[in-house]
Amino acid sequence: MEQDRQSIQDRMLAGISDQYNKSQGSFFYDALKPVAIELEQSYARQEAILDKGFVATAAGEYLDRKAAEQGLYRKEATKAITTVKITGTEGAVIREGDRVAGDTVTFVCIETKTIDASGQAHVRVECEEAGSVGNVPVGAIKYYPVKLTGLETVTNPEKAENGYDGEEDEALRQRYLDKVQTPATSGNKHHYRNWAKEVPGVGDARVFPLTNAQGNKENGTVKIVIIDADKKAASVELISEVTAKIEEVRPIGASVVVQSAVKVPINVQVTDLTVDTVNHTLEQVKKDMEKSIEQYLKDIAFHPTTNYVSRAIIGSYILNVAGVINYGDIQLNGVAQDIIIEADQIAVMEEGVQLV
């Protein structure tokens, strides 16, 4: 039944005897119009309320409430951590809580160190802000927001990582569906997968029952392969966190090893690319191509039914980039064929698109 204002008003007018004038501008027509408008809005609110009661359509705090019914809670954002090298006068102290910074974010020292005879110290630091904003490359940390006595330069020889944004609705919804739609009982493979995905920063996990770290079949062993929330290889720290989580909940007697998915580099070569250079720059087109392909590789990471990187799909992504008119051919890793991805692997593009 249509619940828009006109349909509602037509139904109400139909309930009034035809001996009365019901045409537009009449008393009955004008009197029922605002009622129809209010009823339309009321029906819309009812639909919205109904949507909030089901996991498939709930969002935000309402999805949180549904997930909590199954003992699931939204994973919070985490702060990026790295180590910085600080130089200065021997004996100068870097105290826990002191700050160093890059161009866009500030990091806080999470330990106290003293400059030794070499004139330097290595200090662990944590980003002030939670989320991926703290994931900065090598050398990005280079300032002292406030000058610290005895300290000179600061840099980060290692990239800052493990800064993950809070869990989005779709990821939480999928975890809910995984739990209610798969029989996770008594430490079976579904149980191990759900446990791994509860750890902040884990994007997905695959479980190989009766498989040890070397990939051999062995009773009582379980291998868990994980990727991070950005659908990339997991860091050492994330592997340690998942291992600790599994050790807390696994059945007694099980031997469990947690590993990162193995990266398979995908080099994309595009020949004879034709670009609308009047309205687009080649540099921007290339960046957009790389962004689209990277998203495609993320979408197929640990996909239940896709175990290869498709040349045809990459070609369609390239043609959909604004400014691309046509291209000649595409090669992946130097060959004109799809690339097979094994169950414990993920495809990554590390060198960008090469135009030939």
Short mmCIF file of the C-alpha atoms (twelve columns), coordinates in Angstrom:
data_MODEL
# 
_entry.id   MODEL 
# 
loop_
_atom_site.group_PDB 
_atom_site.id 
_atom_site.type_symbol 
_atom_site.label_atom_id 
_atom_site.label_alt_id 
_atom_site.label_comp_id 
_atom_site.label_asym_id 
_atom_site.label_seq_id 
_atom_site.Cartn_x 
_atom_site.Cartn_y 
_atom_site.Cartn_z 
_atom_site.pdbx_PDB_model_num 
ATOM 1   C CA . MET A 1   0.000   0.000   0.000   1 
ATOM 2   C CA . GLU A 2   1.370   3.387   -1.015  1 
ATOM 3   C CA . GLN A 3   2.063   5.626   1.974   1 
ATOM 4   C CA . ASP A 4   2.907   8.904   0.220   1 
ATOM 5   C CA . ARG A 5   0.797   11.942  1.087   1 
ATOM 6   C CA . GLN A 6   -1.265  11.940  -2.108  1 
ATOM 7   C CA . SER A 7   -2.181  8.256   -1.798  1 
ATOM 8   C CA . ILE A 8   -3.117  8.711   1.856   1 
ATOM 9   C CA . GLN A 9   -5.269  11.746  1.077   1 
ATOM 10  C CA . ASP A 10  -6.978  9.942   -1.822  1 
ATOM 11  C CA . ARG A 11  -7.904  7.047   0.460   1 
ATOM 12  C CA . MET A 12  -9.329  9.393   3.109   1 
ATOM 13  C CA . LEU A 13  -11.325 11.311  0.504   1 
ATOM 14  C CA . ALA A 14  -12.688 8.023   -0.840  1 
ATOM 15  C CA . GLY A 15  -14.181 7.387   2.582   1 
ATOM 16  C CA . ILE A 16  -16.302 10.545  2.343   1 
ATOM 17  C CA . SER A 17  -19.680 10.409  0.621   1 
ATOM 18  C CA . ASP A 18  -19.730 11.619  -2.966  1 
ATOM 19  C CA . GLN A 19  -22.612 13.947  -2.098  1 
ATOM 20  C CA . TYR A 20  -19.992 16.343  -0.791  1 
ATOM 21  C CA . ASN A 21  -17.543 18.391  -2.830  1 
ATOM 22  C CA . LYS A 22  -14.096 16.751  -2.541  1 
ATOM 23  C CA . SER A 23  -12.301 18.533  -5.360  1 
ATOM 24  C CA . GLN A 24  -9.042  20.432  -4.893  1 
ATOM 25  C CA . GLY A 25  -9.696  23.615  -2.907  1 
ATOM 26  C CA . SER A 26  -12.828 22.249  -1.210  1 
ATOM 27  C CA . PHE A 27  -13.258 22.119  2.561   1 
ATOM 28  C CA . PHE A 28  -12.694 18.357  2.825   1 
ATOM 29  C CA . TYR A 29  -9.706  18.400  0.470   1 
ATOM 30  C CA . ASP A 30  -7.949  21.214  2.349   1 
ATOM 31  C CA . ALA A 31  -8.815  19.757  5.773   1 
ATOM 32  C CA . LEU A 32  -7.373  16.326  4.970   1 
ATOM 33  C CA . LYS A 33  -4.203  17.517  3.221   1 
ATOM 34  C CA . PRO A 34  -2.207  18.417  6.399   1 
ATOM 35  C CA . VAL A 35  -3.369  15.159  7.994   1 
ATOM 36  C CA . ALA A 36  -2.034  13.237  4.998   1 
ATOM 37  C CA . ILE A 37  1.303   15.025  5.289   1 
ATOM 38  C CA . GLU A 38  1.617   14.131  8.977   1 
ATOM 39  C CA . LEU A 39  0.672   10.511  8.327   1 
ATOM 40  C CA . GLU A 40  3.260   10.288  5.527   1 
ATOM 41  C CA . GLN A 41  5.959   11.464  7.927   1 
ATOM 42  C CA . SER A 42  4.702   9.110   10.615  1 
ATOM 43  C CA . TYR A 43  4.903   6.100   8.278   1 
ATOM 44  C CA . ALA A 44  8.431   7.133   7.294   1 
ATOM 45  C CA . ARG A 45  9.480   7.277   10.963  1 
ATOM 46  C CA . GLN A 46  7.959   3.853   11.541  1 
ATOM 47  C CA . GLU A 47  10.014  2.424   8.678   1 
ATOM 48  C CA . ALA A 48  13.154  4.009   10.115  1 
ATOM 49  C CA . ILE A 49  12.427  2.480   13.517  1 
ATOM 50  C CA . LEU A 50  11.923  -0.917  11.903  1 
ATOM 51  C CA . ASP A 51  15.260  -0.627  10.071  1 
ATOM 52  C CA . LYS A 52  17.053  0.008   13.366  1 
ATOM 53  C CA . GLY A 53  15.825  -3.302  14.738  1 
ATOM 54  C CA . PHE A 54  17.525  -5.531  12.157  1 
ATOM 55  C CA . VAL A 55  21.247  -6.086  11.672  1 
ATOM 56  C CA . ALA A 56  20.920  -5.857  7.874   1 
ATOM 57  C CA . THR A 57  19.720  -2.239  8.078   1 
ATOM 58  C CA . ALA A 58  20.810  -0.962  11.507  1 
ATOM 59  C CA . ALA A 59  23.636  1.580   11.705  1 
ATOM 60  C CA . GLY A 60  25.718  3.352   14.322  1 
ATOM 61  C CA . GLU A 61  24.623  2.913   17.923  1 
ATOM 62  C CA . TYR A 62  21.649  0.773   16.862  1 
ATOM 63  C CA . LEU A 63  23.978  -1.703  15.161  1 
ATOM 64  C CA . ASP A 64  26.133  -1.631  18.317  1 
ATOM 65  C CA . ARG A 65  23.101  -2.656  20.372  1 
ATOM 66  C CA . LYS A 66  22.262  -5.538  18.038  1 
ATOM 67  C CA . ALA A 67  25.868  -6.747  18.018  1 
ATOM 68  C CA . ALA A 68  26.026  -6.590  21.810  1 
ATOM 69  C CA . GLU A 69  23.213  -9.160  21.930  1 
ATOM 70  C CA . GLN A 70  25.742  -11.631 20.521  1 
ATOM 71  C CA . GLY A 71  28.590  -10.453 22.736  1 
ATOM 72  C CA . LEU A 72  30.209  -8.476  19.921  1 
ATOM 73  C CA . TYR A 73  31.474  -4.927  20.375  1 
ATOM 74  C CA . ARG A 74  32.774  -2.430  17.852  1 
ATOM 75  C CA . LYS A 75  36.564  -2.411  17.672  1 
ATOM 76  C CA . GLU A 76  37.915  0.973   18.717  1 
ATOM 77  C CA . ALA A 77  40.564  2.933   16.853  1 
ATOM 78  C CA . THR A 78  44.149  2.178   17.846  1 
ATOM 79  C CA . LYS A 79  47.164  4.470   18.052  1 
ATOM 80  C CA . ALA A 80  50.187  4.064   15.793  1 
ATOM 81  C CA . ILE A 81  53.470  3.192   17.504  1 
ATOM 82  C CA . THR A 82  57.074  3.410   16.351  1 
ATOM 83  C CA . THR A 83  60.612  4.009   17.612  1 
ATOM 84  C CA . VAL A 84  62.410  7.322   17.192  1 
ATOM 85  C CA . LYS A 85  66.145  8.017   17.321  1 
ATOM 86  C CA . ILE A 86  66.963  11.085  19.388  1 
ATOM 87  C CA . THR A 87  70.394  12.705  19.474  1 
ATOM 88  C CA . GLY A 88  71.686  15.108  22.095  1 
ATOM 89  C CA . THR A 89  74.022  15.691  25.003  1 
ATOM 90  C CA . GLU A 90  75.161  12.630  26.956  1 
ATOM 91  C CA . GLY A 91  73.111  12.318  30.135  1 
ATOM 92  C CA . ALA A 92  70.118  14.269  28.797  1 
ATOM 93  C CA . VAL A 93  66.857  12.566  29.747  1 
ATOM 94  C CA . ILE A 94  63.891  11.908  27.500  1 
ATOM 95  C CA . ARG A 95  60.947  11.414  29.812  1 
ATOM 96  C CA . GLU A 96  57.752  9.486   29.334  1 
ATOM 97  C CA . GLY A 97  55.190  12.033  28.135  1 
ATOM 98  C CA . ASP A 98  57.643  14.190  26.169  1 
ATOM 99  C CA . ARG A 99  56.460  14.968  22.647  1 
ATOM 100 C CA . VAL A 100 57.917  14.739  19.161  1 
ATOM 101 C CA . ALA A 101 56.095  15.515  15.941  1 
ATOM 102 C CA . GLY A 102 55.802  15.346  12.186  1 
ATOM 103 C CA . ASP A 103 54.124  17.829  9.888   1 
ATOM 104 C CA . THR A 104 50.614  16.648  10.696  1 
ATOM 105 C CA . VAL A 105 50.634  14.583  13.891  1 
ATOM 106 C CA . THR A 106 52.272  14.531  17.315  1 
ATOM 107 C CA . PHE A 107 53.706  11.502  19.111  1 
ATOM 108 C CA . VAL A 108 54.167  10.966  22.844  1 
ATOM 109 C CA . CYS A 109 57.141  9.131   24.366  1 
ATOM 110 C CA . ILE A 110 55.900  6.049   26.205  1 
ATOM 111 C CA . GLU A 111 59.154  5.275   28.004  1 
ATOM 112 C CA . THR A 112 61.981  7.162   29.719  1 
ATOM 113 C CA . LYS A 113 65.484  6.973   28.232  1 
ATOM 114 C CA . THR A 114 68.809  8.698   28.769  1 
ATOM 115 C CA . ILE A 115 71.214  9.806   26.013  1 
ATOM 116 C CA . ASP A 116 74.222  7.494   26.266  1 
ATOM 117 C CA . ALA A 117 77.881  7.985   25.357  1 
ATOM 118 C CA . SER A 118 77.059  7.569   21.672  1 
ATOM 119 C CA . GLY A 119 75.009  10.769  21.876  1 
ATOM 120 C CA . GLN A 120 71.708  9.092   21.039  1 
ATOM 121 C CA . ALA A 121 68.804  7.069   22.403  1 
ATOM 122 C CA . HIS A 122 66.024  5.020   20.857  1 
ATOM 123 C CA . VAL A 123 62.604  5.711   22.348  1 
ATOM 124 C CA . ARG A 124 59.189  4.148   21.715  1 
ATOM 125 C CA . VAL A 125 56.527  6.726   20.866  1 
ATOM 126 C CA . GLU A 126 52.763  6.583   20.360  1 
ATOM 127 C CA . CYS A 127 50.608  8.882   18.252  1 
ATOM 128 C CA . GLU A 128 48.408  11.278  20.224  1 
ATOM 129 C CA . GLU A 129 45.504  10.623  17.850  1 
ATOM 130 C CA . ALA A 130 43.950  7.220   17.332  1 
ATOM 131 C CA . GLY A 131 43.447  5.928   13.817  1 
ATOM 132 C CA . SER A 132 45.320  5.613   10.540  1 
ATOM 133 C CA . VAL A 133 46.305  9.304   10.718  1 
ATOM 134 C CA . GLY A 134 49.302  8.182   12.793  1 
ATOM 135 C CA . ASN A 135 50.674  5.803   10.162  1 
ATOM 136 C CA . VAL A 136 53.604  7.861   8.863   1 
ATOM 137 C CA . PRO A 137 56.606  6.799   6.749   1 
ATOM 138 C CA . VAL A 138 60.252  6.634   7.760   1 
ATOM 139 C CA . GLY A 139 61.684  10.079  8.541   1 
ATOM 140 C CA . ALA A 140 58.327  11.810  8.989   1 
ATOM 141 C CA . ILE A 141 58.913  12.553  12.685  1 
ATOM 142 C CA . LYS A 142 61.452  15.386  12.871  1 
ATOM 143 C CA . TYR A 143 60.402  18.120  15.330  1 
ATOM 144 C CA . TYR A 144 60.077  18.898  19.022  1 
ATOM 145 C CA . PRO A 145 56.806  20.788  19.590  1 
ATOM 146 C CA . VAL A 146 58.461  22.182  22.736  1 
ATOM 147 C CA . LYS A 147 62.239  22.499  22.932  1 
ATOM 148 C CA . LEU A 148 63.676  19.905  25.339  1 
ATOM 149 C CA . THR A 149 66.944  20.627  27.135  1 
ATOM 150 C CA . GLY A 150 69.916  18.660  25.856  1 
ATOM 151 C CA . LEU A 151 68.109  17.182  22.875  1 
ATOM 152 C CA . GLU A 152 68.974  17.955  19.283  1 
ATOM 153 C CA . THR A 153 67.581  15.927  16.372  1 
ATOM 154 C CA . VAL A 154 64.797  13.382  16.206  1 
ATOM 155 C CA . THR A 155 63.772  11.013  13.431  1 
ATOM 156 C CA . ASN A 156 61.980  7.721   13.022  1 
ATOM 157 C CA . PRO A 157 64.115  5.034   11.329  1 
ATOM 158 C CA . GLU A 158 61.013  2.811   11.253  1 
ATOM 159 C CA . LYS A 159 57.580  3.669   9.902   1 
ATOM 160 C CA . ALA A 160 54.757  4.194   12.370  1 
ATOM 161 C CA . GLU A 161 52.060  1.572   11.975  1 
ATOM 162 C CA . ASN A 162 49.278  -0.239  13.808  1 
ATOM 163 C CA . GLY A 163 47.157  2.890   13.737  1 
ATOM 164 C CA . TYR A 164 43.764  1.567   12.716  1 
ATOM 165 C CA . ASP A 165 40.518  3.470   12.371  1 
ATOM 166 C CA . GLY A 166 37.532  2.390   14.430  1 
ATOM 167 C CA . GLU A 167 35.489  -0.481  13.017  1 
ATOM 168 C CA . GLU A 168 32.973  0.649   10.409  1 
ATOM 169 C CA . ASP A 169 29.374  -0.510  10.289  1 
ATOM 170 C CA . GLU A 170 29.882  -2.979  7.441   1 
ATOM 171 C CA . ALA A 171 32.787  -4.719  9.164   1 
ATOM 172 C CA . LEU A 172 30.861  -5.048  12.453  1 
ATOM 173 C CA . ARG A 173 27.783  -6.229  10.567  1 
ATOM 174 C CA . GLN A 174 29.851  -8.922  8.823   1 
ATOM 175 C CA . ARG A 175 31.320  -10.113 12.132  1 
ATOM 176 C CA . TYR A 176 27.792  -10.391 13.502  1 
ATOM 177 C CA . LEU A 177 26.674  -12.419 10.488  1 
ATOM 178 C CA . ASP A 178 29.771  -14.607 10.705  1 
ATOM 179 C CA . LYS A 179 28.932  -15.458 14.291  1 
ATOM 180 C CA . VAL A 180 25.231  -16.206 13.851  1 
ATOM 181 C CA . GLN A 181 25.459  -17.911 10.453  1 
ATOM 182 C CA . THR A 182 28.442  -20.197 11.041  1 
ATOM 183 C CA . PRO A 183 28.542  -22.918 13.704  1 
ATOM 184 C CA . ALA A 184 31.343  -21.600 15.936  1 
ATOM 185 C CA . THR A 185 31.486  -24.230 18.674  1 
ATOM 186 C CA . SER A 186 34.075  -26.145 20.700  1 
ATOM 187 C CA . GLY A 187 37.079  -24.509 19.106  1 
ATOM 188 C CA . ASN A 188 36.238  -25.379 15.502  1 
ATOM 189 C CA . LYS A 189 37.680  -23.313 12.635  1 
ATOM 190 C CA . HIS A 190 34.813  -20.795 12.735  1 
ATOM 191 C CA . HIS A 191 35.534  -20.177 16.396  1 
ATOM 192 C CA . TYR A 192 39.208  -19.437 15.718  1 
ATOM 193 C CA . ARG A 193 38.304  -17.068 12.885  1 
ATOM 194 C CA . ASN A 194 35.828  -15.144 15.038  1 
ATOM 195 C CA . TRP A 195 38.343  -14.907 17.885  1 
ATOM 196 C CA . ALA A 196 41.028  -13.532 15.561  1 
ATOM 197 C CA . LYS A 197 38.662  -10.961 14.031  1 
ATOM 198 C CA . GLU A 198 37.776  -9.604  17.483  1 
ATOM 199 C CA . VAL A 199 41.296  -8.119  17.807  1 
ATOM 200 C CA . PRO A 200 41.455  -4.423  16.813  1 
ATOM 201 C CA . GLY A 201 43.393  -4.050  13.585  1 
ATOM 202 C CA . VAL A 202 42.519  -7.461  12.141  1 
ATOM 203 C CA . GLY A 203 40.709  -7.202  8.814   1 
ATOM 204 C CA . ASP A 204 40.149  -10.896 8.213   1 
ATOM 205 C CA . ALA A 205 41.478  -14.338 9.075   1 
ATOM 206 C CA . ARG A 206 41.693  -17.785 7.536   1 
ATOM 207 C CA . VAL A 207 42.000  -20.922 9.620   1 
ATOM 208 C CA . PHE A 208 43.754  -24.125 8.568   1 
ATOM 209 C CA . PRO A 209 42.849  -26.907 11.029  1 
ATOM 210 C CA . LEU A 210 45.334  -29.727 11.626  1 
ATOM 211 C CA . THR A 211 48.086  -27.667 10.018  1 
ATOM 212 C CA . ASN A 212 51.289  -26.612 11.760  1 
ATOM 213 C CA . ALA A 213 53.561  -23.638 11.109  1 
ATOM 214 C CA . GLN A 214 55.358  -25.519 8.323   1 
ATOM 215 C CA . GLY A 215 52.066  -26.290 6.583   1 
ATOM 216 C CA . ASN A 216 52.191  -30.000 7.424   1 
ATOM 217 C CA . LYS A 217 49.170  -31.958 8.610   1 
ATOM 218 C CA . GLU A 218 49.433  -32.732 12.307  1 
ATOM 219 C CA . ASN A 219 46.783  -33.595 14.875  1 
ATOM 220 C CA . GLY A 220 46.057  -30.924 17.473  1 
ATOM 221 C CA . THR A 221 47.530  -28.062 15.407  1 
ATOM 222 C CA . VAL A 222 45.842  -24.971 14.005  1 
ATOM 223 C CA . LYS A 223 47.349  -22.331 11.713  1 
ATOM 224 C CA . ILE A 224 45.670  -18.920 11.562  1 
ATOM 225 C CA . VAL A 225 46.604  -16.535 8.750   1 
ATOM 226 C CA . ILE A 226 45.565  -12.897 9.208   1 
ATOM 227 C CA . ILE A 227 45.528  -9.608  7.331   1 
ATOM 228 C CA . ASP A 228 45.181  -6.169  8.866   1 
ATOM 229 C CA . ALA A 229 42.250  -3.769  8.673   1 
ATOM 230 C CA . ASP A 230 43.708  -2.186  5.518   1 
ATOM 231 C CA . LYS A 231 43.733  -5.636  3.849   1 
ATOM 232 C CA . LYS A 232 47.524  -5.730  3.951   1 
ATOM 233 C CA . ALA A 233 50.056  -8.061  5.529   1 
ATOM 234 C CA . ALA A 234 49.855  -8.059  9.324   1 
ATOM 235 C CA . SER A 235 52.636  -6.511  11.395  1 
ATOM 236 C CA . VAL A 236 54.626  -8.400  14.021  1 
ATOM 237 C CA . GLU A 237 52.771  -6.508  16.748  1 
ATOM 238 C CA . LEU A 238 49.366  -7.457  15.351  1 
ATOM 239 C CA . ILE A 239 50.387  -11.101 15.082  1 
ATOM 240 C CA . SER A 240 51.469  -10.991 18.738  1 
ATOM 241 C CA . GLU A 241 48.130  -9.489  19.796  1 
ATOM 242 C CA . VAL A 242 46.146  -12.154 17.958  1 
ATOM 243 C CA . THR A 243 48.370  -14.877 19.405  1 
ATOM 244 C CA . ALA A 244 47.737  -13.559 22.919  1 
ATOM 245 C CA . LYS A 245 43.982  -13.436 22.271  1 
ATOM 246 C CA . ILE A 246 43.889  -17.004 20.976  1 
ATOM 247 C CA . GLU A 247 45.947  -18.265 23.901  1 
ATOM 248 C CA . GLU A 248 43.309  -16.874 26.275  1 
ATOM 249 C CA . VAL A 249 40.377  -18.670 24.661  1 
ATOM 250 C CA . ARG A 250 41.655  -21.737 22.770  1 
ATOM 251 C CA . PRO A 251 40.786  -25.256 23.920  1 
ATOM 252 C CA . ILE A 252 43.354  -26.898 26.194  1 
ATOM 253 C CA . GLY A 253 45.855  -28.974 24.264  1 
ATOM 254 C CA . ALA A 254 45.594  -27.208 20.939  1 
ATOM 255 C CA . SER A 255 48.838  -25.992 19.362  1 
ATOM 256 C CA . VAL A 256 48.158  -22.711 17.549  1 
ATOM 257 C CA . VAL A 257 50.383  -20.602 15.306  1 
ATOM 258 C CA . VAL A 258 49.394  -17.184 13.959  1 
ATOM 259 C CA . GLN A 259 50.986  -15.875 10.785  1 
ATOM 260 C CA . SER A 260 50.562  -12.984 8.401   1 
ATOM 261 C CA . ALA A 261 49.309  -13.592 4.907   1 
ATOM 262 C CA . VAL A 262 52.154  -13.789 2.401   1 
ATOM 263 C CA . LYS A 263 52.362  -10.801 0.069   1 
ATOM 264 C CA . VAL A 264 52.278  -11.481 -3.659  1 
ATOM 265 C CA . PRO A 265 53.569  -8.361  -5.471  1 
ATOM 266 C CA . ILE A 266 51.478  -7.423  -8.495  1 
ATOM 267 C CA . ASN A 267 53.264  -5.327  -11.105 1 
ATOM 268 C CA . VAL A 268 50.841  -3.791  -13.593 1 
ATOM 269 C CA . GLN A 269 52.132  -2.760  -17.005 1 
ATOM 270 C CA . VAL A 270 49.819  -0.846  -19.353 1 
ATOM 271 C CA . THR A 271 50.794  -0.344  -22.976 1 
ATOM 272 C CA . ASP A 272 49.635  2.383   -25.367 1 
ATOM 273 C CA . LEU A 273 47.517  4.277   -22.848 1 
ATOM 274 C CA . THR A 274 45.458  7.010   -24.517 1 
ATOM 275 C CA . VAL A 275 44.496  9.919   -22.256 1 
ATOM 276 C CA . ASP A 276 42.344  13.009  -22.709 1 
ATOM 277 C CA . THR A 277 45.188  15.420  -21.974 1 
ATOM 278 C CA . VAL A 278 43.012  18.455  -22.657 1 
ATOM 279 C CA . ASN A 279 40.976  17.945  -19.490 1 
ATOM 280 C CA . HIS A 280 43.237  15.620  -17.463 1 
ATOM 281 C CA . THR A 281 46.921  15.332  -16.642 1 
ATOM 282 C CA . LEU A 282 48.727  12.059  -17.172 1 
ATOM 283 C CA . GLU A 283 50.041  12.232  -13.605 1 
ATOM 284 C CA . GLN A 284 46.553  12.463  -12.091 1 
ATOM 285 C CA . VAL A 285 45.192  9.735   -14.364 1 
ATOM 286 C CA . LYS A 286 48.026  7.435   -13.303 1 
ATOM 287 C CA . LYS A 287 47.322  8.118   -9.614  1 
ATOM 288 C CA . ASP A 288 43.621  7.413   -10.092 1 
ATOM 289 C CA . MET A 289 44.436  4.167   -11.912 1 
ATOM 290 C CA . GLU A 290 46.669  3.036   -9.073  1 
ATOM 291 C CA . LYS A 291 44.052  3.951   -6.482  1 
ATOM 292 C CA . SER A 292 41.376  1.949   -8.318  1 
ATOM 293 C CA . ILE A 293 43.597  -1.108  -8.714  1 
ATOM 294 C CA . GLU A 294 44.672  -0.975  -5.068  1 
ATOM 295 C CA . GLN A 295 41.000  -0.918  -4.037  1 
ATOM 296 C CA . TYR A 296 40.312  -3.911  -6.273  1 
ATOM 297 C CA . LEU A 297 43.153  -5.856  -4.649  1 
ATOM 298 C CA . LYS A 298 41.747  -4.992  -1.215  1 
ATOM 299 C CA . ASP A 299 38.296  -6.162  -2.275  1 
ATOM 300 C CA . ILE A 300 39.560  -9.614  -3.285  1 
ATOM 301 C CA . ALA A 301 41.850  -10.101 -0.254  1 
ATOM 302 C CA . PHE A 302 40.676  -13.336 1.443   1 
ATOM 303 C CA . HIS A 303 37.578  -13.292 -0.762  1 
ATOM 304 C CA . PRO A 304 35.695  -16.584 -0.319  1 
ATOM 305 C CA . THR A 305 35.280  -17.259 -4.048  1 
ATOM 306 C CA . THR A 306 38.051  -15.288 -5.794  1 
ATOM 307 C CA . ASN A 307 41.537  -16.774 -5.849  1 
ATOM 308 C CA . TYR A 308 43.131  -14.826 -8.675  1 
ATOM 309 C CA . VAL A 309 43.898  -11.307 -9.881  1 
ATOM 310 C CA . SER A 310 41.966  -10.703 -13.089 1 
ATOM 311 C CA . ARG A 311 43.504  -8.817  -16.020 1 
ATOM 312 C CA . ALA A 312 40.024  -8.189  -17.404 1 
ATOM 313 C CA . ILE A 313 38.757  -6.611  -14.206 1 
ATOM 314 C CA . ILE A 314 41.857  -4.442  -13.873 1 
ATOM 315 C CA . GLY A 315 41.268  -3.369  -17.465 1 
ATOM 316 C CA . SER A 316 37.700  -2.346  -16.646 1 
ATOM 317 C CA . TYR A 317 38.907  -0.319  -13.670 1 
ATOM 318 C CA . ILE A 318 41.424  1.466   -15.885 1 
ATOM 319 C CA . LEU A 319 38.782  2.312   -18.500 1 
ATOM 320 C CA . ASN A 320 36.527  3.734   -15.764 1 
ATOM 321 C CA . VAL A 321 39.172  6.236   -14.673 1 
ATOM 322 C CA . ALA A 322 38.282  9.792   -15.714 1 
ATOM 323 C CA . GLY A 323 40.458  10.840  -18.640 1 
ATOM 324 C CA . VAL A 324 41.276  7.356   -19.941 1 
ATOM 325 C CA . ILE A 325 40.195  6.872   -23.543 1 
ATOM 326 C CA . ASN A 326 41.750  3.485   -24.313 1 
ATOM 327 C CA . TYR A 327 44.742  1.233   -23.759 1 
ATOM 328 C CA . GLY A 328 46.561  -1.418  -25.784 1 
ATOM 329 C CA . ASP A 329 47.323  -4.298  -23.419 1 
ATOM 330 C CA . ILE A 330 47.831  -5.167  -19.750 1 
ATOM 331 C CA . GLN A 331 50.467  -7.446  -18.298 1 
ATOM 332 C CA . LEU A 332 50.600  -8.648  -14.710 1 
ATOM 333 C CA . ASN A 333 54.070  -9.490  -13.436 1 
ATOM 334 C CA . GLY A 334 55.340  -9.470  -16.999 1 
ATOM 335 C CA . VAL A 335 52.805  -11.918 -18.444 1 
ATOM 336 C CA . ALA A 336 49.480  -11.489 -20.202 1 
ATOM 337 C CA . GLN A 337 47.497  -13.714 -17.847 1 
ATOM 338 C CA . ASP A 338 45.710  -13.754 -14.511 1 
ATOM 339 C CA . ILE A 339 47.726  -14.266 -11.317 1 
ATOM 340 C CA . ILE A 340 46.679  -17.099 -8.995  1 
ATOM 341 C CA . ILE A 341 46.567  -16.229 -5.288  1 
ATOM 342 C CA . GLU A 342 46.855  -19.097 -2.796  1 
ATOM 343 C CA . ALA A 343 44.672  -19.354 0.316   1 
ATOM 344 C CA . ASP A 344 47.373  -17.921 2.597   1 
ATOM 345 C CA . GLN A 345 48.390  -15.100 0.228   1 
ATOM 346 C CA . ILE A 346 47.217  -11.585 -0.625  1 
ATOM 347 C CA . ALA A 347 47.922  -9.547  -3.743  1 
ATOM 348 C CA . VAL A 348 49.548  -6.129  -3.270  1 
ATOM 349 C CA . MET A 349 50.697  -3.466  -5.716  1 
ATOM 350 C CA . GLU A 350 53.933  -1.975  -4.439  1 
ATOM 351 C CA . GLU A 351 55.473  -0.262  -7.482  1 
ATOM 352 C CA . GLY A 352 52.452  1.460   -9.008  1 
ATOM 353 C CA . VAL A 353 51.329  1.258   -12.623 1 
ATOM 354 C CA . GLN A 354 54.033  1.180   -15.282 1 
ATOM 355 C CA . LEU A 355 53.138  2.868   -18.540 1 
ATOM 356 C CA . VAL A 356 54.889  1.361   -21.565 1 
# 
